[in-house]
Amino acid sequence: MREIARVKDAALGFFDSGVGGLTVVRAVQDLLPGEDLVYLGDTARLPYGSKSAETIRKFAQEDVDFLLSKGVKAIVVACNTATAHALPEFWKDCPVPIMGVIAPGVEAALADAGTERIGIIATRGTIDSHAYQHALAKERRGLRIYGEATPLLVPLIEEDWVSEEVTKEVLRKYLAPLLDRGIDTLMLGCTHYPLLVPVLREILPADVRLIDSATTCAEHLKRMLEEKGLLKEGDGEGVLQIHLTDLSEQFEELAKRFLRRPTGRVRRAVVG
């Protein structure tokens, strides 16, 4: 019994190539406020999306090893690119439960039986991997699936231009071909993009469902922990540790904005 309690009290681990995955952390903090969390942002080697699949898998394995060294009880790959290219490898060998951000989004998109035409916006690397497209098609036949690479959105978000008119115009330009195809669902295939939800709700027709990767991932994680008996017990407030492979004022400021709460001390991580 003591061993089970010890595992339940261990932290949850998250990693991303930068700070975008902190939107997932924020959603988990809202849903599971008692859990301790360890976040690794590989800011020294971002972006992963422009790297080869082999390099992404190498970096992701080093990120997983870092989190395992912290004694985490489960790992969330809070990076779409790493989920697409590396998660299948981890499923076989990881000693703790591990999940990515793609499957929860797919599950949420298909929860409505009337879903027929799905648009996906993401980085070029994620769109070109066809990970979302394959996962959706595997679960339901007859879907119309349209991917749109949206490379300008991450820098606009990181510049804190979310509410600027230029960002709205860029979004309208990216969304136009998807809306022309009559999509009924839009999936956000990048962990930066939940910050765009208020603006997207202004732009999108009211009947287009919006699938937010951060929220769906947090809900999926909670179910996984419940099924495996790993939910932490008690009413205390969890502690968040943030580790970045490259420390800078820019990344610390971004971390605060993505979390929408104080980050505490940000530590430098050495991986690899």
Secondary structure as GFF3:
##gff-version 3
##sequence-region A 1 272
A	DSSP	alpha_helix	2	9	.	.	.	ID=ss1
A	DSSP	beta_strand	12	16	.	.	.	ID=ss2
A	DSSP	alpha_helix	22	31	.	.	.	ID=ss3
A	DSSP	beta_strand	37	41	.	.	.	ID=ss4
A	DSSP	alpha_helix	53	69	.	.	.	ID=ss5
A	DSSP	beta_strand	74	77	.	.	.	ID=ss6
A	DSSP	alpha_helix	80	93	.	.	.	ID=ss7
A	DSSP	beta_strand	98	100	.	.	.	ID=ss8
A	DSSP	alpha_helix	102	109	.	.	.	ID=ss9
A	DSSP	beta_strand	117	122	.	.	.	ID=ss10
A	DSSP	alpha_helix	124	129	.	.	.	ID=ss11
A	DSSP	alpha_helix	131	139	.	.	.	ID=ss12
A	DSSP	beta_strand	144	149	.	.	.	ID=ss13
A	DSSP	alpha_helix	153	158	.	.	.	ID=ss14
A	DSSP	alpha_helix	165	180	.	.	.	ID=ss15
A	DSSP	beta_strand	185	188	.	.	.	ID=ss16
A	DSSP	three_ten_helix	193	196	.	.	.	ID=ss17
A	DSSP	alpha_helix	197	203	.	.	.	ID=ss18
A	DSSP	beta_strand	209	211	.	.	.	ID=ss19
A	DSSP	alpha_helix	213	227	.	.	.	ID=ss20
A	DSSP	beta_strand	240	244	.	.	.	ID=ss21
A	DSSP	alpha_helix	249	259	.	.	.	ID=ss22
A	DSSP	beta_strand	266	268	.	.	.	ID=ss23
###
